[in-house]
């Protein structure tokens, strides 16, 4: 059930331009989708979604209170600006298809508003850099 809802969410969100999923497209938790929105700060998306009653997180689960981008995402080679625009959607036992439809209804407008006022313009072809080997 959660995989179907997650896939519906991902498919709908990826219709928003300059948006991409983080992590493997199939080998992932059934209740989780981490998505980056270029040219937008994740914290701004979180605050807008919260005003619509939608709960999401920024960063990774272990650093969600930190304003820095997820070290997991930057370790994969994702540039700072792309990682900083990431949002983690977590589905649960009470998540319904109606909930997913609601997110997909309000999210494109939120992203559009935020991009309209954003000075950031990341080239989608340049979102990854070579990971640093230590």
N, C-alpha and C positions, 0 to 999 in steps of 0.2 A: 504494500500500500504506500509506504513512504517513498520507495524508489519511484513509483509512478508520479507522485506529487512533486518530488524533487526534479524529475525530468521535465515535467510540465513547467515548473518554475524556471529552470535553466533555459529551456527552449524559448519561453516567452521573454525572459530578460535579455537573452542574446540578440533579440530583434532590435534592441536599442543600439544605435551606432556607437562605435568605439568602446564596446563592452566585450569582455571575454572572461571565461571561466579559468580559475586557477586550479592546478592539479590535474590529475589524470581524468579524462572524460568519462571513464566507466569504473575503474578501480577506485572507488571512493565510498565513504560511509553513506548508507541509504538516507540519512536524515540531514545531510550537510551539503551546502553549496557555497563556495567562496568565489565571489565574482568581483572583478575590477572594472571600474568605470573611469575611463581616461578623462582628464581635465577637470576632475571634481575631487574634493576632499572627502574621504570616507566619513569623517566626523559630521560634516554638513549633511550628508545623505542620512546618516543615523538620526540626526535631530529632526529633519523633515519627516522621515518615516515615523518617528516617535509621535509627532504631532497628529499623525493619521492613525495612531493606535497600533502601529506595526513595530515589533521589537526585533532588532538585529544587533550585530556586534561588528566592531572594526577589528582588524588585526587577527591574530590567532587566538585560540582559546586560552592559552597560557599567558598572553600579554594584552588582553582586551582593555585593561585600564590604562595602558601606556599609549601616548599619542604618537609614538614613533611607528613607522610601518612594521608589519610583521617580519621578524628576522627570518622566519621560515620562507616567506615569499621572496625576500631579497637574497636569501641563500640560493634560491633556484636561478638567480640571474635577473630577476625582474627589477627594472629600474625603480628608484625611490618614488618617483611621481606616480607610476602605475601601481605600485604596492600601496601607496598612501590612499589611493582611491578604492581600496577593497572593502567589501562588506561580506560578512558571514551570515548566511541564512541558516537557521537550524529549525528543522521540523520536528514535531513531537506527536505524541499519542492523540492529542486533541486537534491537530492541524487538519483542516478540511480543504476540499477543492475550492470551496467558496473563499477561503482565506487566500489561497494562491491567486484566484481570479482578482481579488481585491488588490493584492500587491501589484499584479500586472496591469491593473487599471491606473493606479496612482503613481507608480514608479517612473514611467516615461516622462510624465509632466514634471516631476521633481527634478529628474536629471536634466531636462531641458532648461528649467529655471536656473539651476545651479551653473550649468555651462554658459548660459547667457551672461552671467556676471563674473565668470572665471577668466583670469588672465592667462591661464595655463592652456597650452595647445601641444599635446604630445603626439608625435607621429606614431601611429599604431605599428609601423614596421620596425620601430626602434625601442620596443618595450623591454627587450632582454639585452643584457650585457653578459659577457663571459663571467661565470662565477669565479670568485677569488679562491685560489687553492692555497691552503696554508699548511 
